[in-house]
């Protein structure tokens, strides 16, 4: 039976790190072999994934932009847009209304023979036709021609054989007669109110009703009405 060893006796064979030969107590490590140093309990272990934090002023300088830089960036965006708008308006006629030829609609109305068709004559190029159509319905037929007047207002010519008691409420909403228009063509035109800020001139005949309506001034509406031939 072996005698009991003292409690402070150092084991004769210390367990070395993985891959290293055993080191006996008091032995000097071979040359070139790093000495094993036990970490101090007061020194925390460095995290392998940590990186030193950048100086606080560096990120602040990157994230902040001066008002001058922001204005320059905005100008870089706006200048091409302004050039495109100028090209669209100046060379492509972007602000000009699309005009149509009223001749086909007038020919259809005359070929239908539903009522005598009158066409505007001598208005000039500053009266631009923006729409023209002829439509036949169960209770009659209607010719519509829309204009953009020289003053940039809207005016519409309506010729129809739909009964006036049905046509006028549909075209003028709650329009009411305001008395004779006293046009120089000798016809009995009447002034009417219309929807919104529009006004109208109405010619009531046995076989047709003619309406000139729009937000154009009375002078331009009278000019359109007296041009019908």
Rosetta silent file (secondary structure, phi, psi, omega in degrees, C-alpha in Angstrom):
SEQUENCE: XXXXXXXXXXXXXXXXXXXXXXXXXXXXXXXXXXXXXXXXXXXXXXXXXXXXXXXXXXXXXXXXXXXXXXXXXXXXXXXXXXXXXXXXXXXXXXXXXXXXXXXXXXXXXXXXXXXXXXXXXXXXXXXXXXXXXXXXXXXXXXXXXXXXXXXXXXXXXXXXXXXXXXXXXXXXXXXXXXXXXXXXXXXXXXXXXXXXXXXXXXXXXXXXXXXXXXXXXXXXXXXXXXXXX
SCORE:     score description
SCORE:     0.000 S_00000001
   1 L     0.000  126.940 -176.196    0.000    0.000    0.000 S_00000001
   2 L   -76.829  145.353  177.871    1.482    3.323   -1.122 S_00000001
   3 L   -70.869  150.780 -179.764    1.887    6.064    1.392 S_00000001
   4 L   -66.371  137.062 -179.732   -0.420    9.083    1.080 S_00000001
   5 L   -86.906  151.636  177.123    1.062   11.948   -0.920 S_00000001
   6 L   -63.268  150.791 -177.715    1.087   15.514    0.353 S_00000001
   7 L   -65.890  -26.979 -176.232   -1.819   17.730   -0.854 S_00000001
   8 L   -96.606   13.467  178.661    0.505   20.297   -2.406 S_00000001
   9 L   -71.262  134.655  179.682    2.499   17.817   -4.425 S_00000001
  10 L   -83.132  132.297  179.523    2.695   18.704   -8.105 S_00000001
  11 L   -59.594  145.262 -177.192    1.690   15.897  -10.455 S_00000001
  12 L   -71.182  -22.479 -178.409    4.639   14.412  -12.227 S_00000001
  13 L  -131.344  100.001  179.321    2.997   14.619  -15.638 S_00000001
  14 L   -76.307  143.912  179.258    1.004   17.804  -16.425 S_00000001
  15 L   -76.532  117.803 -176.774   -1.595   17.595  -19.175 S_00000001
  16 L   -81.960  166.926  171.010   -0.300   19.729  -22.048 S_00000001
  17 L   -60.391  161.086 -179.808   -2.389   21.686  -24.543 S_00000001
  18 L   -57.558  133.231  175.286   -3.639   19.781  -27.568 S_00000001
  19 L    82.275    3.500 -178.573   -0.873   18.910  -29.980 S_00000001
  20 L  -116.328  149.262  179.489    1.979   19.759  -27.534 S_00000001
  21 L   -72.453  157.370  178.683    4.361   17.337  -25.718 S_00000001
  22 L   -62.079  143.233  179.602    4.082   16.992  -21.970 S_00000001
  23 L  -117.144  122.215 -178.827    5.992   19.549  -19.981 S_00000001
  24 L   -83.687  151.057 -178.803    7.454   18.485  -16.715 S_00000001
  25 L   -58.592  134.807  178.549    7.476   20.853  -13.769 S_00000001
  26 L    82.546   -5.925 -179.793   10.488   23.076  -13.735 S_00000001
  27 L   -79.860  146.596  178.571   11.422   22.195  -17.312 S_00000001
  28 L   -88.561  130.260 -179.549   12.294   24.975  -19.725 S_00000001
  29 L   -62.760  149.177  177.821   10.206   24.970  -22.900 S_00000001
  30 L   -57.674  155.085 -178.535   12.115   24.232  -26.085 S_00000001
  31 L   -64.755  136.870 -179.204   13.486   27.195  -27.972 S_00000001
  32 L    89.753   -6.801  179.529   10.925   28.767  -30.288 S_00000001
  33 L   -97.653  125.234 -178.699    7.943   27.435  -28.346 S_00000001
  34 L   -67.342  141.215  179.113    5.774   30.131  -26.794 S_00000001
  35 L   -73.791  143.135  178.262    5.364   29.940  -23.086 S_00000001
  36 L   -77.447  127.500 -179.973    1.924   29.170  -21.811 S_00000001
  37 L  -121.272  121.541  178.634    0.441   32.144  -20.021 S_00000001
  38 L   -76.615  136.932 -179.437   -2.727   31.721  -18.088 S_00000001
  39 L   -66.937  144.889  178.058   -5.211   34.509  -18.568 S_00000001
  40 L   -76.683  142.904 -179.555   -5.717   36.831  -15.674 S_00000001
  41 L   -66.512  -25.729 -178.831   -9.110   36.728  -14.050 S_00000001
  42 L   -84.076  -13.316 -178.132   -9.280   40.516  -14.132 S_00000001
  43 L  -100.212  116.473 -179.964   -8.632   40.815  -17.898 S_00000001
  44 L   -69.838  148.839  177.388  -11.688   39.991  -20.064 S_00000001
  45 L   -72.095  141.089  178.283  -11.229   37.817  -23.094 S_00000001
  46 L   -77.334  132.526  177.462  -11.300   39.640  -26.431 S_00000001
  47 L   -76.296  127.269 -176.551  -14.193   38.711  -28.635 S_00000001
  48 L   -63.752  -24.388 -178.197  -12.937   37.419  -31.961 S_00000001
  49 L   -89.757   -6.833 -176.626  -15.837   39.148  -33.763 S_00000001
  50 L   -77.889  148.792  173.926  -15.351   42.578  -32.247 S_00000001
  51 L  -127.084  149.448  178.957  -13.793   45.426  -34.175 S_00000001
  52 L   -62.432  134.052 -179.604  -12.548   48.677  -32.759 S_00000001
  53 L   -66.938  137.179  178.967  -15.280   51.332  -32.856 S_00000001
  54 L   -69.261  156.099  176.778  -14.600   54.174  -35.329 S_00000001
  55 L   -55.967  138.314 -176.146  -14.057   57.627  -33.964 S_00000001
  56 H   -60.694  -31.527 -177.657  -17.480   59.269  -33.317 S_00000001
  57 H   -71.689  -22.863 -176.489  -16.705   62.304  -35.440 S_00000001
  58 H   -70.813  -47.418  177.811  -16.016   60.230  -38.547 S_00000001
  59 H   -65.036  -35.893  179.359  -19.542   58.749  -38.900 S_00000001
  60 H   -63.824  -38.377 -179.954  -21.082   62.109  -38.091 S_00000001
  61 H   -68.674  -31.654 -179.938  -19.136   63.747  -40.887 S_00000001
  62 H   -74.280  -38.578 -173.469  -20.320   61.115  -43.358 S_00000001
  63 H   -79.469  -26.595 -177.487  -24.003   61.290  -42.398 S_00000001
  64 L   -91.615  136.707  176.698  -24.377   65.065  -42.307 S_00000001
  65 L  -123.677  141.711 -178.735  -24.664   67.107  -45.536 S_00000001
  66 L   -74.485  156.031  176.128  -24.499   70.829  -45.754 S_00000001
  67 H   -56.486  -32.428  179.152  -27.460   72.823  -47.160 S_00000001
  68 H   -64.080  -42.054  178.627  -25.283   73.771  -50.112 S_00000001
  69 H   -64.493  -37.885  179.593  -24.779   70.103  -51.046 S_00000001
  70 H   -67.408  -38.705  178.055  -28.525   69.464  -50.818 S_00000001
  71 H   -65.834  -41.820  179.057  -29.313   72.434  -53.068 S_00000001
  72 H   -63.408  -40.180  178.324  -26.776   71.291  -55.641 S_00000001
  73 H   -64.165  -39.769  178.753  -28.253   67.784  -55.654 S_00000001
  74 H   -65.699  -40.126  178.604  -31.737   69.199  -56.155 S_00000001
  75 H   -63.894  -37.643  179.200  -30.577   71.374  -59.050 S_00000001
  76 H   -61.339  -33.976  178.729  -28.988   68.369  -60.731 S_00000001
  77 H   -78.371  -37.442 -173.084  -32.403   66.679  -60.692 S_00000001
  78 H   -78.841  -32.520 -176.111  -34.484   69.692  -61.724 S_00000001
  79 H   -60.717  -47.979  177.636  -32.414   70.954  -64.651 S_00000001
  80 H   -61.932  -36.642  179.131  -33.052   67.906  -66.928 S_00000001
  81 H   -63.893  -43.258  179.137  -36.765   67.985  -66.059 S_00000001
  82 H   -62.975  -38.207  178.828  -36.992   71.676  -66.979 S_00000001
  83 H   -66.062  -39.643  178.410  -35.232   71.018  -70.291 S_00000001
  84 H   -64.747  -41.782  179.009  -37.650   68.193  -71.137 S_00000001
  85 H   -63.784  -42.341  179.826  -40.678   70.382  -70.380 S_00000001
  86 H   -63.721  -40.000  178.299  -39.288   73.215  -72.514 S_00000001
  87 H   -65.821  -41.146 -179.182  -38.660   70.811  -75.411 S_00000001
  88 H   -63.367  -42.658 -178.234  -42.164   69.331  -75.090 S_00000001
  89 H   -77.633  -42.326 -173.159  -43.838   72.724  -75.140 S_00000001
  90 H   -78.176  -37.101 -173.367  -41.599   74.512  -77.605 S_00000001
  91 L  -108.648  -29.585 -179.157  -40.975   71.850  -80.226 S_00000001
  92 L  -100.333   -2.643  178.917  -43.719   69.260  -79.781 S_00000001
  93 L    65.677   43.474 -175.787  -46.583   71.697  -79.095 S_00000001
  94 L   -63.074  -28.036 -178.586  -47.433   70.156  -75.741 S_00000001
  95 L   -90.924   -5.373 -177.599  -49.736   73.013  -74.734 S_00000001
  96 L   -81.975  135.536  178.247  -51.631   73.114  -78.036 S_00000001
  97 L   -69.985  151.918  176.965  -55.075   71.475  -78.069 S_00000001
  98 L   -78.119  123.111 -178.696  -55.692   68.546  -80.387 S_00000001
  99 L  -102.629  154.619  179.640  -57.836   69.741  -83.283 S_00000001
 100 L  -128.493  164.084  176.154  -60.117   67.681  -85.501 S_00000001
 101 L   -93.378  119.623 -178.851  -61.729   68.109  -88.908 S_00000001
 102 L   -78.235   -7.984 -174.227  -65.510   68.637  -88.541 S_00000001
 103 H   -57.303  -45.982 -179.645  -66.190   67.787  -92.200 S_00000001
 104 H   -59.746  -40.603  179.049  -66.878   64.033  -91.691 S_00000001
 105 H   -66.195  -39.758  177.620  -69.439   64.698  -88.948 S_00000001
 106 H   -64.045  -39.456  179.152  -71.156   67.355  -91.066 S_00000001
 107 H   -66.257  -40.147  177.681  -71.305   64.961  -94.024 S_00000001
 108 H   -63.207  -42.045 -179.684  -72.855   62.214  -91.880 S_00000001
 109 H   -64.424  -42.338  179.348  -75.508   64.601  -90.562 S_00000001
 110 H   -67.725  -38.184  179.824  -76.419   65.796  -94.046 S_00000001
 111 H   -67.125  -30.923  179.382  -76.509   62.226  -95.393 S_00000001
 112 H   -69.288  -31.418  177.964  -78.882   61.195  -92.588 S_00000001
 113 L    65.739   23.849 -178.021  -81.401   63.899  -93.625 S_00000001
 114 L   -75.343  -28.139 -179.616  -82.876   64.082  -90.131 S_00000001
 115 L  -162.769  161.514  175.616  -82.891   67.925  -90.082 S_00000001
 116 L   -64.920  129.853 -175.773  -81.409   70.841  -92.026 S_00000001
 117 L  -102.573  125.927  175.665  -77.708   71.048  -91.161 S_00000001
 118 L  -109.838  136.640 -179.110  -76.022   74.437  -90.789 S_00000001
 119 L  -114.929  140.943  175.005  -72.217   74.690  -90.716 S_00000001
 120 E   -65.040  136.640  178.637  -70.112   77.533  -89.254 S_00000001
 121 L  -132.015  144.381  174.189  -68.382   79.541  -91.959 S_00000001
 122 L    71.307   24.482 -179.473  -65.737   82.268  -91.839 S_00000001
 123 L   -75.042  -31.945 -178.403  -64.737   81.800  -88.205 S_00000001
 124 L    99.064  163.123 -176.741  -61.003   81.952  -88.857 S_00000001
 125 L   -70.209  -17.979 -179.889  -58.062   79.823  -87.803 S_00000001
 126 L   -79.069   -4.323  168.931  -58.165   81.125  -84.232 S_00000001
 127 L   -97.499  109.469 -174.942  -61.381   79.114  -83.738 S_00000001
 128 E  -103.822  127.380 -179.807  -60.062   75.591  -83.218 S_00000001
 129 E   -81.898  119.500 -176.527  -62.353   72.577  -83.558 S_00000001
 130 E  -105.048  -16.740  173.896  -61.638   70.164  -80.700 S_00000001
 131 E  -160.863  151.395  179.012  -64.416   67.606  -81.262 S_00000001
 132 E  -158.239  125.783  178.721  -67.104   66.820  -83.835 S_00000001
 133 E  -155.704  152.755  176.191  -69.539   63.917  -83.973 S_00000001
 134 E  -122.720  131.766 -177.133  -72.967   62.957  -85.281 S_00000001
 135 E  -135.401  136.553  176.243  -75.104   60.453  -83.398 S_00000001
 136 E  -104.044  130.291  179.549  -78.502   58.897  -84.130 S_00000001
 137 E  -122.582  178.874 -176.036  -80.683   57.882  -81.181 S_00000001
 138 L   -66.764  -33.222 -177.902  -84.153   56.397  -80.809 S_00000001
 139 L  -103.616   13.331  177.121  -85.808   59.781  -80.357 S_00000001
 140 E   150.197 -174.766 -179.091  -83.743   61.733  -82.872 S_00000001
 141 E  -125.488  153.088 -176.175  -80.289   62.642  -84.141 S_00000001
 142 E  -139.657  134.516  172.628  -77.749   65.157  -82.845 S_00000001
 143 E  -108.740  129.891  178.714  -74.747   66.923  -84.351 S_00000001
 144 E  -126.896  132.655  174.627  -72.141   68.312  -81.922 S_00000001
 145 E  -134.996  121.084 -179.176  -69.134   70.457  -82.745 S_00000001
 146 E  -103.292  144.594 -177.052  -66.909   71.807  -79.967 S_00000001
 147 E  -130.070  151.142  164.301  -64.603   74.805  -80.293 S_00000001
 148 E  -105.418  117.210 -171.391  -61.803   76.508  -78.438 S_00000001
 149 L   -76.387  168.180  177.010  -62.454   80.213  -78.995 S_00000001
 150 L   -57.575  -28.140  178.534  -59.818   82.893  -79.720 S_00000001
 151 L   -88.019    8.094  177.937  -59.994   83.915  -76.042 S_00000001
 152 L    79.345   19.689  178.575  -59.268   80.348  -74.938 S_00000001
 153 L  -101.626  170.220  179.747  -62.846   79.566  -73.859 S_00000001
 154 E  -101.982  140.920  176.254  -65.103   76.661  -74.743 S_00000001
 155 E  -144.103  143.586 -178.311  -68.109   76.832  -77.066 S_00000001
 156 E  -133.872  135.754  175.112  -70.270   74.058  -78.482 S_00000001
 157 E  -102.004  126.919  178.673  -72.686   73.946  -81.366 S_00000001
 158 E  -124.838  124.890  174.736  -75.581   71.489  -80.994 S_00000001
 159 E  -124.887  129.884 -173.702  -78.075   70.781  -83.782 S_00000001
 160 E  -157.209  154.489  171.507  -80.787   68.187  -83.174 S_00000001
 161 L  -107.711   12.592  170.757  -84.320   67.080  -83.984 S_00000001
 162 L   -64.987  139.041 -178.759  -84.849   65.626  -80.509 S_00000001
 163 L   -51.140  137.222 -175.081  -87.922   67.343  -78.997 S_00000001
 164 H   -60.547  -34.753 -179.010  -86.922   70.614  -77.350 S_00000001
 165 H   -66.180  -17.901  175.202  -88.637   69.760  -74.086 S_00000001
 166 H  -100.882  -35.991 -176.418  -86.222   66.846  -73.734 S_00000001
 167 H   -70.224  -46.374 -175.055  -83.139   68.328  -75.411 S_00000001
 168 H   -62.388  -46.687  177.234  -82.945   71.633  -73.505 S_00000001
 169 H   -61.367  -33.883 -179.674  -82.955   70.150  -69.983 S_00000001
 170 H   -71.119  -36.074 -176.006  -80.302   67.647  -71.039 S_00000001
 171 H   -89.040  -33.286 -172.790  -78.017   70.275  -72.612 S_00000001
 172 H  -112.550    3.141 -177.862  -78.647   73.269  -70.343 S_00000001
 173 L    60.593 -116.185  179.981  -79.512   71.558  -67.041 S_00000001
 174 L   -97.167   32.283 -177.599  -81.800   74.058  -65.282 S_00000001
 175 L   -61.113  140.866 -179.446  -81.353   76.698  -67.963 S_00000001
 176 L  -125.023  145.543  178.782  -84.060   79.330  -68.202 S_00000001
 177 E   -65.821  143.044 -178.249  -84.910   81.725  -71.072 S_00000001
 178 E  -121.061   10.354  179.968  -83.660   85.298  -70.606 S_00000001
 179 E   109.373  173.935 -177.935  -85.274   87.004  -73.576 S_00000001
 180 E   -66.516  150.594 -179.533  -84.435   87.522  -77.256 S_00000001
 181 L   -91.140  -17.289  178.542  -80.801   87.668  -78.363 S_00000001
 182 L    53.670   53.792  175.935  -81.422   90.206  -81.183 S_00000001
 183 L   -82.760  151.383 -174.718  -78.910   88.695  -83.586 S_00000001
 184 L   -75.194   -1.329 -177.041  -78.501   90.375  -86.979 S_00000001
 185 L   -83.280   -3.444  177.700  -79.361   87.226  -88.975 S_00000001
 186 L    82.975    0.868  178.906  -83.110   87.807  -88.525 S_00000001
 187 L   -91.302  158.318 -173.523  -83.709   84.506  -86.716 S_00000001
 188 L   -90.137   69.181  175.943  -85.482   84.293  -83.366 S_00000001
 189 E   -75.653  145.026  178.186  -82.574   83.348  -81.107 S_00000001
 190 E  -121.400  143.126  175.568  -83.212   83.323  -77.376 S_00000001
 191 E   -86.264  135.970  179.428  -80.717   83.822  -74.536 S_00000001
 192 E  -131.301  149.749  165.164  -80.674   81.073  -71.909 S_00000001
 193 E   -78.892  163.606 -179.382  -78.832   80.399  -68.713 S_00000001
 194 L  -143.322 -171.791 -178.279  -76.935   77.100  -68.540 S_00000001
 195 L   -68.927  143.791  176.093  -75.034   74.919  -66.079 S_00000001
 196 L    62.043 -131.128 -179.662  -72.330   76.512  -63.964 S_00000001
 197 L   -97.938   20.020 -179.020  -70.883   79.674  -65.477 S_00000001
 198 L   -89.427  158.791  172.752  -72.101   78.849  -68.993 S_00000001
 199 E  -136.778  165.008 -172.335  -74.622   80.708  -71.076 S_00000001
 200 E  -144.879  154.356  169.012  -76.457   79.747  -74.250 S_00000001
 201 E  -117.151  131.207 -173.228  -78.161   80.976  -77.363 S_00000001
 202 E  -127.022  132.779  175.092  -81.090   78.819  -78.522 S_00000001
 203 E  -116.158  115.640 -179.330  -82.923   78.752  -81.848 S_00000001
 204 E  -101.609  120.190  178.183  -86.237   76.855  -81.753 S_00000001
 205 L  -128.829  162.594 -175.532  -87.618   75.730  -85.118 S_00000001
 206 L   -59.733  -37.357 -174.095  -90.337   73.196  -86.015 S_00000001
 207 L  -110.918    4.341  177.365  -87.953   70.514  -87.301 S_00000001
 208 L  -163.692  161.761  172.190  -84.776   71.250  -85.346 S_00000001
 209 E  -127.710  132.298  179.523  -83.270   72.990  -82.324 S_00000001
 210 E  -115.285  130.606 -179.647  -79.932   74.785  -82.496 S_00000001
 211 E  -127.013  131.620  169.994  -77.972   75.538  -79.332 S_00000001
 212 E  -117.259  114.150 -171.009  -74.743   77.525  -78.973 S_00000001
 213 E  -139.075  151.608  176.680  -73.512   77.052  -75.413 S_00000001
 214 E   162.502 -179.685  176.646  -70.305   77.407  -73.414 S_00000001
 215 L   -92.740    7.964  174.005  -68.297   79.439  -70.942 S_00000001
 216 L   -67.027  160.398  177.780  -67.171   81.769  -73.714 S_00000001
 217 L   -67.600  162.519 -177.764  -68.247   85.387  -73.567 S_00000001
 218 H   -61.166  -34.475 -179.795  -71.500   86.470  -75.151 S_00000001
 219 H   -61.625  -43.383 -179.721  -69.667   88.186  -77.998 S_00000001
 220 H   -71.261  -36.310  176.575  -67.982   84.937  -79.058 S_00000001
 221 H   -64.231  -40.487  177.123  -71.200   82.942  -78.691 S_00000001
 222 H   -65.164  -36.232  178.072  -73.007   85.456  -80.889 S_00000001
 223 H   -63.561  -41.680  178.612  -70.165   85.238  -83.400 S_00000001
 224 H   -67.007  -42.139 -178.453  -70.565   81.460  -83.616 S_00000001
 225 H   -64.409  -41.099 -177.355  -74.350   81.651  -83.920 S_00000001
 226 H   -78.496   -8.451  178.591  -74.272   84.198  -86.762 S_00000001
 227 L   -85.917   -6.007 -175.851  -71.676   82.164  -88.679 S_00000001
 228 E   -73.626  129.875  178.538  -74.105   79.299  -89.337 S_00000001
 229 L  -133.189    0.000    0.000  -75.035   78.855  -92.964 S_00000001
